[in-house]
Amino acid sequence: MDRLDAQLIHDMRNAATVLHEGADQLQHGFNTLPPEAVEHLCSMIARRSEMLVRLLDDIGSSDLADRGALELSTRVVNLADVCAEALSGRPVPDGVTVSLDVPTDLVALADPLRLAQVVDNLLSNALRYGGSVVRVTAVREASEVQLSVSDDGAGVPQELCQSLFEGYSRGDSSSAFGGSGLGLLIVRQLTEAMGGTVSHDQRDGTRFTVTFPALPVARRPLQPDQARLGHSVAFWTDDGSGTDPLVESLTSYAAHGLTRGEAVVVVAAPPRLAHVASALHDLGIDPDAAEATGQLIPLDAETLDRALVRDGHIDTTQFQRLVGDRARDLSARWSSLRIYGEVVDRYWRRGDGHLALELESAWGALRAQVEFPLMCAYELAPGQSDDVLRMCHEAVVESDVDAA
């Protein structure tokens, strides 16, 4: 048993012992105890029960995070609303003031419930252990949002600074304030699970800063969003110029999703993935940051191409494992999802039309299980008919591509 487990058991046993003793006194002395004693015991039992429930909730959250089993629902969250809600109705100790300086239009990509838990824990920590002035501030810096909770207190003892976020990192007087001892550990676990970071400094009192992915913003207007078309298709021909005719449409499709807080999967050949990443960067959207948070998922079409075919047909079980499971996970994690895929085009250009149609059918079956827009693309030779392929799609993308 490690130190953390031992301390948790100790605290739960203490809380349970106090509850047992209080309940026992009420049970055997209710008719003889003075009213003020009954009121005191009832109040004590309520406080200890709340402490025990909070402790068990914190243990549950920490365990889920430690096992990577947290269920997250990432969406666009207004930080001012979350912080205001965390302060609303919260008891503030006498002599303590709390200021809130968070722009009303500042948003982050996070799970709203878990983000609220992070803010609540940081505020509780500042009000419990900090000084007389507590400040909550937030700003956007490049591709992330920084949220800070600071106070003008004496600061964290130097010997605890290296273990602040490990759980039960307490000073000598901390136990007098209650709490589970897991608050900062949970802040770290939840923040990291949402693709963020947490840090601590004592330049002016004590300050804890958490970062979250910011909502990407395009620097210039985008083409109309092709996701509205449902299952769409783009047809194009090679004009011999050496430029990729799909990049502008595909980049716009991805950028619309990223700037709306959606997960975006791009299944394309490596050169096209590189072109799209470069084009997103030119738009002011950091593709590396979006990929690091799991919002942008580039997949190699060449690898998927080889993995899906078995005995001359699409292996639907393999498709569900490699594509379907990923789509379901992303749909559960993010508010919505969109996908671009061009593996069907590889089969079509090789003359394996039956594989292209089978894969289109597999995509259709998946979209019946998980709701998401899907954009495909086919390269056609000059004069080649697209009639068969049009039948597999709900709409044809008309933009910068050369429609056949």
Order of alpha helices (4+ residues) and beta strands (2+ residues): alpha-alpha-beta-alpha-beta-beta-alpha-beta-beta-alpha-beta-beta-beta-alpha-beta-alpha-alpha-beta-alpha-beta-beta-alpha-alpha-beta-alpha-alpha-beta-alpha-beta
